C-alpha cells in the first residue's frame, strides 16, 4: 500500500484545497460552443452527438502513479471565463436542460456491465434493433443512439489507452483496451470499465449524480477469484486497485456542502457536476435465500476505506449474525466507522421486510439499493419518480410554456414546514373541536387523517406523472439508459419503463413529533399539570410569559431517553404512518407497480424548516432546528448511547426502508483495542435487536469548536451530515453549529 501513498495524498489535497470556485473547464467550454447545435435532431440523437463531440475533445490526463485511468481538468476562470460560464448556465440551450439529460440518484445494471462489457451490451442493443418493426421508428432512434454512445465511450477509452501507452503505462493501457473492445476478463479491466462509466456520468453528464455503484464485492468476486487462482493478481495488488478506484471518486469533487450551502460558500453543481454528490458502494447483504454474500473481496473493500475521503460512501448491508460469521470483516468495518469514515450500516432484514410488506417479491426485495442522500430504491428495476427526467422532458418538442404546465413538482408534506407543523395544525384543530376533553387518540386520528388526504393527492400526482411518461417512452434518452438492460431490450427510457416506480414518503422531524406527542400525553392527559389550551397558548407565545410551562415541556420524557412512554409513541407514530402509506400504496402497486416508500428522513430540512417555524409543544423555541432523520432532538438523549439506540429500536422493523441515525460519539469513549471491540459489539447488538441504520461521527466537540476558530488547522475533521460526509470546516456555520449540538 506504500505505492498508494501519492494517490491518497493527491485525493486528500484536492478534497481540502481545491479552489472553491473551480470549474470543470473543458466540459463547460466545449458544451458552450456546441450548445445551440443539432437542434434538427431528436433528443436521443442530439444527446449522442453532444457526447461524441465532448468525449472526442476533452483531454485524457494521467499521472505516472495511476492504476486506473479517468481524470478531468479543473481550474478557476478569469473574468472573461466567469462571464462565459454564467451566460452558459443561464442559456435556454443549456445542455443539461435541453439535450444531455441526467440520470442521478439511481443504480445501473452493473452486474451485466461487468459480465458483458460494452461490446456485449452493444450486441444486445443491435439485436433489439433488428427485432423492431417499421412502425417503431422512435425505438429505433433511441437504440441507435445508445449504440452511438457505446462507440463514443469505446473511442474515448482507446484514446486514453494510447495516452497511457505513450507514457509507458502498459497495464493501464491494456485494461482500457480490454474495456473498450471485449468483455472484461480480469478484476483490473472490470474495475477500470466500471470507473470510466461512473466517471463520464459524474464528471461530464449528470449534475448531482449520486450514483450507486452496486454490490461490487458480489459482482467482481468471480473475476477476483479467477485472477487469484491464475496467479495474475495478489491480495495486495487488488487492494491497490481498489484504493486507486476510491481515490478517483474524490478527484472529481468540489468544496462545500450542497443542501445548506450556496454559491458563496460552495462550488455548486453547475461548476463541478459531482462537487458534493455521494456515490454509494454497497457491501455484503443477503441473497434471495437469506444467506450473507460477504466474501474475501468484501474484506478488501473494507480494508481499503480511507477515513479522510468523502467518496465512495460504503453502505454495509448487515445480515443476521454477520459479526459472528465474518468477525474480521465486522471488526474492520467498525474500526473504520470509529475513524469517521464515509461509511454507514443498514439492517438487511428491516429493509427487505418493509419492501415485502409493500408487495415486492423476495427476490426483488433482496436487490434493493440505497442511494444518496440515504434513500432506498429497488435497485436497477425501480425508478425514483422525482429523481429522473420528468414528463415535461418526454414532451420536449412542446413549447416551453406547455412543458412547464405538465412539470412534476415533488411534494414533501401538506404543511409548508413539514410534518411537525402538520402536527401543530392538527393539535389546534383538535382543541377547537374537543376543547379540554381532547384525547391523545383523537390527536392521532386528526393528524393521520390530514396525512391520509395528502398521500391520496401525492399518489394521484405521481401516477399522472408516470402515465404521461409512458405515453412517449422512447422520446428521450439519458446516459443511464445505456446501462439498464431493460432499456436496451425495450427501446424505452428507464424513467418511463422501469418495472417499479416509487416516490419517497418520509416522516420528517420524527423526534420532534414524538416529543410533542409525549408532552401532550404526559403533561395534559396523564399528569394534568397543564391544560391543553394553556399548552397551545404557551407555544403560540414562544413560551414568553409561560416559563413554568416551558420548564414542564422541557422536563417531559423525550425520545432518546429509552422510557416507556417515549418508546410507546415512537413505535405508534412509525407504525401508524407506515401502515397508512402502505395501505394507500396497495391499489397503485397492484395496478401500476407504483408506490410510496415509507422512510424516516429529513435531510437538512430540519434546519431550513425549523428556522422558519414557531415554537412546538415539546419545549422547542421558535426558529430553532427540528430533530433530524431518526435522531432524537438535540440534548434529549441524556441517558447515554445505549439508551438512545434502544429508543430507536422501538421503531418496528417493517416500517421504514431508510432513516439515517447519526451515532455521534467522543472517540475517547472507545479508545484502544478494548474500546474498539466494545463498539463493534454494541453495533452488532443494536442490529441483532432490530436497529435500522447507523452512521458514525467519532470526534470531540471541543475539536469542532476549535475548528470553527482555526479552520486551516483542522481540515482533517470529517463528519456525517445526512447520508454523506462533510469536511467540517467547509460546511457553513449554521450546519456546523447543528453538528456540534449532536455531541453536547
Secondary structure, DSSP 8 states (H G I E B T S, - for coil): -GGGHHHHHHHHHHHHHS-TT-B-HHHHHHHHHHTT--TTS-HHHHHHHHHHHHHHHS-----TT-SS------B---HHHHHHHHHHHHSTT-HHHHT-B---S-B--HHHHHHHHHHHHHHHHHHHHHT--TT-HHHHHHHHHHHHHHHHHHHHHHHHHHHHHHTT-HHHHHHHHHHHHS---SHHHHHHHHHHHHHHIIIII-TT---EEE-HHHHTHHHHHHHHHHTS--HHHHHHHHHHHHHHHHHT--SS-TTT--TTTS--TTTSTTTT---EEEEE-B-TTS-B---HHHHHHHHT--TT---SEEEEEE-TTHHHHTHHHHHHHHHHHHTT-SEEEEEHHHHHHHHHHHT--HHHHHT-EEETTTEEE-GGGEEEGGGS--HHHHTTTS-HHHHHHT-------SSTT-HHHHHHHHHHHHHHHHGGG--HHHHHHHHHHHHHHHHHHHHHHHHHHHHHHHHTTTS--BGGGGG-HHHHHHTS-HHHH-SEEEEEEE-TTHHHHHHHHHHIIIIIIIS-SS-HHHHHHHHHTTTTT-HHHHHHHHHS--TTS--HHHHHHHHHHHHHHHHHHHHHHHHHHHHHSEEEEEE---TTHHHHHHTTS---TTS--TT-----TT---TT--TT-HHHHHHHHTTS-TTS-S----EEEE-GGGG-HHHHHHHHHHHHHHHHHTT--EEEEEE--HHHHHHHHH-GGGGTT-EEE-SSSEEEGGGS-HHHHHHHHHHH-
